[in-house]
Amino acid sequence: MKSSKLLSSVILAGVLSGASQVCAQTINETRTGYVTAVETIWTQRAIHEPLTTTSCHTSRSHSGFHGNVSDVVIGGLIGSAIGNKLSDKHGAGSLGALFGAVTAMDRSSDKRRVCHDQISYRTTNEHIVDHYLVHVRADGRNLTFPSDRPYRVNQRISLSVSSNYGLLR
């Protein structure tokens, strides 16, 4: 019996609280207003621009024996012949052969151009429009609205007006 009285009391409280809601009324209207001023609200945006710097250098590899064996042999023979022609002294041909072989090895060593790209970033700040504050005169009131687009001063605009009415107790 107690639980049914409690349930009846809860239902009655819900009905009475809902009854005050039933007496409320919302009216939606469209009114006209005029723009009196527009303020531009700015914000900053950071721009990171990549900059690529290329640095190159020529490297020469001397590790181990490089070059074609036939070039070294031919260089040695030519150097020996030139050394023997220029001088009749003993060892001039051997010295020319050594010079010719070294010259052939030097010409055939690996020369490479090596380049490296380095990327860095330059940061600049840019001022961009965030939104506009539009000041409007309507129904004898000064109103302010945020907007994504700018309006012209004295421009006629339509406003949506919602009014909630309810009975006071």
C-alpha positions, 0 to 999 in steps of 0.5 A: 500500500505504501509503495502505491501511494509513493508511486502515485505521489511521484506521478502527480509531481511529474504531471504538475511540473509538466503542467507549467511547461505546457503554458510556455510558448515560443514565437519565432519572428524575422525582423529587420536591422541595419549594420552600424559598424563592423570590426575585423578580428585578426589572428596570427598563423605561423607558416613554416617554409622549408628551405633546402640547401645543397652543399657539394664537394669533390672527393678522391679515393686513394684507398688501395690500388685503383685504375686499370692495370693495362693503363699502369703498364702502358704508362710505365713503358711510355715513361721508360722509353721517354726516360731512356731517350732523354738521358743515357744515364743508368736508371733514367728508364726506370725512373721514367717508368715509375713516373709514367706508372704513377701518372697513370694511377693518378689519372684513374683514381676515383673522383666523385662529386658528393652532394648533400641536401640539408632542409631547414625551416623558416618561420614567418607569422601571418595575420589573417582574418579570424571573424568579424563583429557586426554591430546592428541597430534593431528595434531600438537596441544595439546588438553585436553578432560574430560573423564569418563574412563582413557586412557593409555599414548601413546594410539592411539585414534580416534577424531571426528573433525567438521569444519565449513566453510563460505564465508567472505563478 
